[in-house]
Amino acid sequence: MPSKKRRLLVSVHFLLVSASLGVLLVIGGLAATIGARGVNDALRAASEEQFATLGLMMQEKARRLIDPVQSQLGILIYDPLTEARDIITRLSRLPILHAVLRDNTTIRSVYIGYPNGEFMLVRKIDQDALRERFRAPNGTSFLVQSLTLNVDGDFIGAFRYYDFDLTLLDSRLAPDYHFDPRTRTWYAASSKTTRPVTSEPYAFFTTGDVGITISQRAANAGAILGLDATVASLAKEIGDMRITDNTKVAVVQQNGTLIAYSDFDKTLGYTADGRIRRNNLSSINVPILRDIETEHGLETEVSSEVMNSDGEDWIFAIRTLDVDASETVRIVFAVPTDELFAATRSIIRSQVGIIVIVLLIFLPVGLYIIRQIARPLSQLSEDVKELASFEFGNPVFVKTRIKEAVELAGTVDSLRVTIRRFLDINRAIAAEEDFDTLLVKLLDEIIATTKTEAGILYLVSDREDALRPYASRLSTGRNIDYKIPSVPLTEKNCLLVRSAHDEHAEGAPANDLELERMGLAGIQETMQETPHNLLAAPLFNRAKELVGVILLMESETVDPALIKFTEALSGSAAVTVEARRLIAAQKELFESFIQLIAGAIDAKSPYTGGHCARVPELTKMLAQAAEKATDGPMRDFHLTRDDWEAIHVASWLHDCGKVTTPEFVVDKATKLETIYDRIHEIRMRVEVMKREAEIRRLRNALAIAGVAIDEAALAQELATMDADFAFLAETNVGGEFMSDEHLARIEELARKTWTRTLDDRIGISHEERERKDRTPASILPVQEPLLADRDEHKFDRPESERIDDDNIWGFRMEVPDLLYDRGEIHNLTVRRGTLTDEDRYKINEHIVQTIKMLDKLPFPKHLRNVPELAGGHHEKMDGTGYPKRLAKQDMSPVARMMAIADIFEALTAVDRPYKKGKTLSEALKIMTFMVKDQHVDADLFDIFLTSGIYLDYAKKYMQPQQIDDVDPQQFRPVTPV
């Protein structure tokens, strides 16, 4: 049984791919062929047009060369020079000829010949060859050659040499100078006509330049004027006219003699006897130009032809230049076709490459498209599975032309976008800390989610009587450029108030009346698309209290679904706004407490007012400068938003422990200053009054008895006592350092006595009475020392104020046994300053109290380092500071910054009773020593200097007289090894 003939079957995939490839190949091949031919024709036409244009350009350049010369000549023929009868008169016109040569670089000489054979020529001398030829003296710029008749009828030749300003440098007779202008071609030609006569180009005998002579008969006499002009500038112009790199351009006479060529050296040659001559095209060793002259000739113009020369194809053209010459002048162009059609070959290669690339791209793309036709529903199923797994990053999209599949994919994708927007809103508002920025982000997300044109977020004012705008945004992410007013809650007809009253979202047309009620008349002009509808959604918190209203502007009709969706969004937004408002309010309250504490510390002592405010600013300035450092140890230093908040809190509270420091210690301006019961002063006055009464009685008795008083001895004794008191008073002030000699004198003065007759245990507080009772009462009268350290001066330290070695805070401070020691000798013998060891510890103890107080506060996680930052500004880099004796490596950079800020502020402050504020240079010098002693951080102090922080701070907070000239380089530290 014969078998059935099997038909050849092909797949749709193969058929589609084969057909597509075939069409692409055919279309690509035709496009490449037609395109290449079209480009060639276009380039050929463009070259003809460009040859014509270049010819006109050369014509114009030639005219610009000749016309100014003819114009100068046209002026000179009317000059009195043409009628001058003697050389003196002719030389008087020399400035005119000088101006002609000076103002026109192409004119080499100007001359005049007279009917009687006399002649005068003015020549530029601007080349060494000319100076040597005419033996011109140094500085010569112009040469005047003249021939004049003497009384005997003989011609006298003379050369006169002038500098640039026509100062005569030399004058020489030239007996060998023989020249009759009347025999010259230019003279003869111009004597027959009144028009200018232009000669053929020729090589100037004196310079070798190629040029022309233009001559013309004078208007009122028989004299003939002439000018020699060079055409050498045409060579440069020719060089700029090349279409391609190897384009050849030459200006020639019709007989082939060169006038101008881009290589000027090829323009001229020499005869056998050494004279200069002009070359022709066939003699300059340029094959294409030689072949054009020999094979085609220069008699006729050529618009564009192709010629092969030495195996290379060229396109050439011959154009005529109209330059008023006696012989026709041609310009010859020749361009290699390889260079002219290089773009065509590049286009063909590009088109072939594009076809290949398209084929390579089309094959996998076609296979992919064919495969995707059968997979839309499968792909959509996979996308829905991703949504079920809460993966909303990839858009739901099917590549198919099946209508139902596309619509279903669009619906699912809208659901994906909506859910993702909800999540994005929650994520964005959860991450944002700044309340104002949060409102802007919240509004942007709502506008994007609802796909509206613009929106305004209103919040209820603090007085709860109006809706105040807090954010206004366009869908493009920009603010609305419009001043939006608040809306009173009493405006019942306003859409915003209506929606709040009705407690649900409402829509309304965006007509003029509705916009005017909200104070938004004219807002449409600031928007890209005019809104046609408005949608207001009220914001209620969990207590059903109105928080604000969101106003959305839509260019299309408000969809009921959009209203429902906006209501859902507004509920979430209201909770967010309320929560963030509460957080912001808590932060404001916390900040107010910080300011309150710092203000109380500064207010407590009028001598440190502003210290708690100045140190934070100086610390922040130093932190900002450290962040900007690009090299050195601080180059990697960076602060987060939380870090800045910690710096702010720590620097404002760095001295909060001073609330526990007694004022009489903080403000102790002299050594003996303390809390003092003035009953002791009154008692001393009564003692003095009693002593004065006794003295008067004794003086009277002595006077009655006739006994004389030794006034001189008394005066001497009183003077000694005055000096002793002056010394004690000066010692009480507290200088920089007290010598051993002064200490001994205090001990000596302390042994002097006075008589107390009054009881010192009456009229005092019970606590002071208890301290006095530590020693038995003396029987009056009693001799008291001038100065004494008594038991009653000593205040015991409570056990609660002692610090254990193993304390939980890590304090390592030497605690004095006494709380206070007010002994007079003890205080007066303080070597430096006014503070005793007990006083100094009491002041230093403020940092202990600062750390203890701050440790008790429940700081959030990002502020838990506040106690460390605030409590470290009295530590030293070498570990000898207090209260913990931390070394540099144990301290954070910010704590080290605060130490510098605290020291610099203290040194320059003018509100301290115990010292004057230092000048800038004094303060920086002291701090330089502190750096050397490893008390402050050298790296940070270097930044403090180089960034100019010290000067910025000084201009803001220091007195003008404190700000002296400072060279920061002299204070820059050398980091210890």
Long-range contacts (C-beta under 8 A, 24 or more apart in sequence): 12-370, 13-367, 13-370, 16-366, 16-370, 17-363, 17-366, 17-367, 20-362, 20-366, 21-359, 21-362, 21-363, 24-355, 24-358, 24-359, 24-362, 25-355, 25-359, 28-351, 28-352, 28-354, 28-355, 28-358, 29-355, 31-351, 32-348, 32-351, 32-352, 32-355, 35-347, 35-348, 35-351, 36-344, 36-347, 36-348, 36-351, 39-341, 39-343, 39-344, 39-347, 40-341, 40-344, 43-340, 43-341, 43-343, 43-344, 44-304, 44-315, 47-243, 47-304, 47-315, 47-335, 47-340, 48-303, 48-304, 48-317, 50-243, 51-303, 51-304, 51-317, 51-319, 51-333, 52-303, 52-319, 54-241, 54-243, 54-249, 54-319, 54-331, 54-333, 55-317, 55-319, 55-320, 55-321, 55-331, 55-333, 57-241, 58-234, 58-237, 58-238, 58-241, 58-251, 58-319, 58-321, 58-331, 59-321, 59-322, 61-234, 61-237, 62-231, 62-234, 62-321, 62-323, 62-329, 63-323, 65-106, 65-229, 65-231, 65-233, 65-234, 66-198, 66-212, 66-214, 66-229, 66-323, 66-324, 68-104, 68-106, 69-104, 69-106, 69-107, 69-214, 69-227, 69-229, 70-196, 70-214, 72-100, 72-104, 72-107, 72-110, 72-227, 73-196, 73-214, 73-215, 73-216, 73-225, 73-227, 74-196, 74-216, 76-100, 76-110, 76-225, 77-216, 77-217, 77-218, 77-219, 77-225, 78-218, 78-219, 78-220, 81-112, 81-223, 82-112, 82-218, 82-219, 82-220, 82-221, 82-223, 82-225, 83-218, 83-220, 83-221, 83-223, 86-148, 87-120, 87-146, 87-148, 87-158, 90-120, 90-146, 91-144, 91-160, 94-122, 94-144, 94-162, 94-166, 95-166, 97-122, 98-122, 98-142, 98-162, 98-166, 100-227, 101-142, 104-229, 105-233, 106-211, 106-229, 106-230, 106-231, 106-233, 107-227, 107-228, 107-229, 108-204, 108-207, 108-209, 108-211, 108-228, 108-229, 108-230, 109-227, 109-228, 110-225, 110-226, 110-227, 110-228, 111-181, 111-225, 111-226, 111-227, 112-218, 112-223, 112-224, 112-225, 112-226, 113-181, 113-182, 113-184, 113-187, 113-223, 113-224, 113-226, 114-181, 114-222, 114-223, 115-182, 115-221, 115-222, 115-223, 116-149, 117-147, 117-149, 117-155, 117-180, 117-181, 117-182, 118-146, 118-147, 118-148, 118-149, 118-155, 119-145, 119-146, 119-147, 119-179, 119-180, 119-181, 120-144, 120-145, 120-146, 120-147, 121-145, 121-146, 123-206, 125-161, 127-207, 129-207, 130-206, 130-207, 133-206, 134-159, 136-161, 137-161, 137-169, 137-170, 139-163, 139-169, 140-169, 140-170, 142-166, 145-174, 145-177, 147-177, 147-179, 181-224, 186-213, 186-215, 186-224, 186-226, 187-215, 187-224, 187-226, 189-215, 190-215, 190-216, 190-217, 190-224, 190-226, 191-217, 191-222, 191-224, 193-217, 196-324, 198-323, 198-324, 198-325, 198-326, 199-325, 199-326, 200-253, 200-325, 200-326, 200-327, 201-231, 201-253, 201-257, 201-259, 201-278, 201-325, 202-278, 203-268, 203-276, 203-277, 203-278, 204-228, 204-230, 205-276, 208-268, 208-276, 210-258, 210-259, 210-260, 210-267, 210-268, 210-278, 212-325, 231-259, 231-260, 232-260, 232-264, 234-259, 234-260, 235-260, 235-261, 235-262, 235-263, 235-264, 235-267, 238-262, 243-333, 243-335, 243-340, 244-335, 244-336, 244-339, 244-340, 245-339, 246-335, 246-336, 246-339, 247-333, 247-334, 247-335, 247-336, 247-339, 248-286, 248-288, 248-289, 248-332, 248-333, 248-334, 248-335, 249-331, 249-332, 249-333, 249-334, 250-281, 250-289, 250-331, 250-332, 251-321, 251-329, 251-330, 251-331, 251-332, 252-280, 252-281, 252-298, 252-329, 252-330, 252-331, 252-332, 253-325, 253-327, 253-328, 253-329, 253-330, 254-298, 254-299, 254-327, 254-328, 254-329, 254-330, 255-280, 255-298, 255-327, 256-280, 256-281, 256-282, 256-293, 256-298, 258-284, 259-329, 281-332, 288-312, 288-314, 288-316, 288-334, 289-332, 289-334, 292-316, 292-318, 292-332, 292-334, 298-330, 298-332, 301-330, 306-337, 307-334, 312-336, 312-337, 312-338, 313-337, 313-338, 315-340, 369-399, 372-399, 372-400, 373-400, 376-400, 376-402, 376-405, 376-409, 377-405, 380-405, 380-408, 380-409, 380-412, 383-409, 383-412, 384-412, 387-412, 387-415, 387-416, 387-419, 392-416, 392-417, 392-419, 392-420, 392-423, 393-420, 417-449, 418-449, 418-565, 421-445, 421-448, 421-449, 422-449, 422-569, 422-572, 425-449, 425-569, 425-572, 425-573, 426-572, 429-576, 429-580, 433-641, 435-580, 435-581, 435-583, 435-584, 436-470, 436-471, 438-576, 438-580, 439-470, 439-471, 439-577, 440-471, 440-473, 442-471, 442-573, 442-576, 442-577, 443-471, 443-472, 443-473, 443-550, 444-473, 444-477, 446-550, 446-552, 446-566, 446-569, 446-573, 447-473, 447-474, 447-475, 447-552, 448-475, 449-565, 449-569, 450-535, 450-552, 450-562, 450-565, 450-566, 450-569, 451-475, 452-535, 452-552, 452-553, 452-554, 453-527, 453-528, 453-529, 453-531, 453-553, 453-554, 453-555, 454-480, 454-527, 454-531, 454-552, 454-553, 455-550, 455-551, 455-552, 455-553, 456-480, 456-484, 456-550, 456-551, 457-548, 457-550, 457-551, 458-487, 458-496, 458-548, 458-549, 458-550, 458-551, 459-547, 459-548, 459-577, 460-489, 460-546, 460-547, 460-548, 461-486, 464-489, 465-489, 465-490, 467-496, 467-497, 467-500, 467-548, 467-549, 470-548, 474-527, 474-528, 476-528, 480-523, 480-526, 480-527, 481-526, 482-520, 482-522, 482-523, 482-526, 484-519, 484-520, 484-523, 485-519, 486-519, 487-518, 487-519, 491-517, 493-517, 494-518, 495-534, 495-536, 495-551, 496-536, 496-549, 496-551, 498-536, 499-536, 499-537, 499-538, 499-549, 500-538, 500-546, 500-549, 503-538, 503-540, 504-538, 504-567, 505-535, 505-536, 505-537, 505-538, 505-563, 505-564, 505-566, 505-567, 505-570, 506-535, 506-536, 506-563, 507-533, 507-534, 507-535, 507-536, 507-558, 507-563, 508-533, 508-534, 508-536, 509-533, 509-534, 510-534, 510-553, 518-551, 527-553, 529-555, 530-555, 531-555, 532-556, 532-557, 533-557, 533-558, 535-562, 535-563, 535-566, 537-566, 537-567, 537-569, 537-570, 538-570, 539-570, 539-571, 539-573, 539-574, 539-577, 540-571, 540-574, 541-574, 541-575, 541-578, 542-575, 542-578, 547-574, 547-577, 547-578, 547-581, 548-574, 548-577, 594-649, 594-652, 594-653, 595-652, 597-652, 597-653, 597-656, 597-659, 598-652, 598-653, 598-655, 598-656, 600-659, 601-655, 601-656, 601-658, 601-659, 604-658, 604-659, 604-663, 604-666, 605-658, 605-663, 605-666, 605-667, 606-911, 607-666, 607-667, 607-911, 607-912, 607-913, 608-658, 608-666, 608-909, 608-911, 608-912, 609-911, 610-909, 610-911, 610-957, 611-655, 611-905, 611-906, 611-909, 612-652, 612-654, 612-655, 613-652, 614-905, 614-909, 614-953, 614-957, 615-651, 615-654, 615-655, 615-898, 615-901, 615-902, 615-905, 616-647, 616-648, 616-651, 616-652, 617-953, 618-900, 618-901, 618-904, 618-905, 618-949, 618-953, 619-647, 619-651, 619-894, 619-897, 619-898, 619-901, 620-644, 620-647, 620-648, 620-651, 621-949, 621-952, 621-953, 622-897, 622-900, 622-901, 622-940, 622-943, 622-944, 622-949, 623-647, 623-894, 623-897, 625-943, 625-944, 625-947, 625-949, 626-893, 626-897, 626-940, 626-943, 628-947, 629-943, 632-939, 632-942, 632-943, 633-939, 634-893, 634-939, 634-940, 634-943, 637-893, 642-862, 642-863, 643-894, 645-862, 645-863, 646-862, 646-863, 646-865, 646-866, 646-869, 646-894, 647-869, 647-894, 649-863, 649-866, 649-870, 650-865, 650-866, 650-867, 650-869, 650-870, 650-894, 650-898, 651-869, 651-870, 651-898, 651-901, 653-850, 653-854, 653-866, 653-870, 654-850, 654-869, 654-870, 654-871, 654-873, 654-898, 654-902, 655-846, 655-850, 656-849, 656-850, 656-853, 656-854, 656-870, 657-845, 657-846, 657-847, 657-848, 657-849, 657-850, 657-851, 657-852, 657-853, 658-846, 658-849, 658-850, 659-849, 660-845, 660-846, 660-849, 661-842, 661-843, 661-845, 661-846, 661-849, 662-842, 665-835, 665-839, 665-842, 665-843, 666-843, 667-913, 668-834, 668-835, 668-839, 668-914, 669-834, 669-913, 669-914, 670-732, 670-733, 670-734, 670-834, 671-731, 671-732, 671-733, 671-734, 671-827, 671-828, 671-830, 671-834, 672-732, 672-824, 672-827, 672-828, 673-834, 674-820, 674-822, 677-764, 677-765, 677-768, 679-763, 679-764, 680-760, 683-758, 683-760, 683-763, 686-758, 687-755, 687-756, 687-757, 687-758, 690-757, 691-755, 724-749, 724-752, 728-787, 728-828, 731-828, 732-828, 733-834, 734-830, 734-832, 734-833, 734-834, 734-914, 735-832, 736-832, 737-831, 737-832, 738-829, 738-830, 738-831, 738-832, 743-829, 743-831, 746-787, 746-825, 746-828, 746-829, 747-825, 747-829, 749-786, 749-787, 750-785, 750-786, 750-787, 750-788, 750-824, 750-825, 751-785, 751-786, 752-785, 752-786, 753-783, 753-784, 753-785, 753-786, 754-783, 754-784, 754-786, 755-781, 755-782, 755-783, 755-784, 756-780, 756-781, 756-782, 756-783, 756-784, 757-781, 768-792, 771-795, 787-824, 787-825, 787-828, 788-823, 788-824, 788-825, 789-821, 789-823, 789-824, 789-825, 789-826, 790-823, 793-821, 793-822, 793-823, 793-824, 793-826, 794-818, 794-820, 794-821, 794-822, 794-823, 795-819, 795-820, 795-821, 795-822, 801-845, 803-848, 809-848, 809-851, 809-852, 809-855, 809-883, 809-884, 810-884, 811-848, 811-851, 811-883, 811-884, 812-882, 812-883, 812-884, 812-885, 813-841, 813-844, 813-848, 813-882, 813-883, 814-841, 815-841, 816-841, 833-914, 834-914, 844-874, 844-882, 844-883, 847-871, 847-873, 847-874, 847-882, 847-883, 848-883, 851-883, 865-892, 868-892, 868-895, 869-894, 869-895, 869-898, 870-898, 872-896, 872-898, 872-899, 873-898, 873-899, 873-901, 873-902, 874-899, 874-902, 875-899, 876-934, 876-935, 876-936, 877-934, 877-935, 877-936, 877-937, 877-938, 878-933, 878-934, 878-935, 880-935, 881-935, 888-934, 888-937, 893-937, 893-940, 896-936, 896-937, 896-940, 897-937, 897-940, 899-936, 899-937, 900-927, 900-936, 900-937, 900-940, 900-941, 900-944, 903-927, 903-930, 903-936, 904-944, 904-950, 904-953, 908-954, 908-957, 908-958, 908-962, 910-958, 910-959, 910-962, 917-958, 917-959, 917-962, 918-962, 919-961, 919-962, 919-963, 919-964, 920-950, 920-951, 920-954, 920-958, 920-962, 920-963, 920-964, 920-966, 921-964, 921-965, 921-966, 923-950, 924-950, 924-966, 924-968, 924-971, 925-971, 927-971, 928-971, 928-973, 931-973, 932-973, 932-976, 934-976, 938-973, 938-974, 938-975, 938-976, 939-975, 941-973, 942-972, 942-973, 945-971, 945-972, 946-972
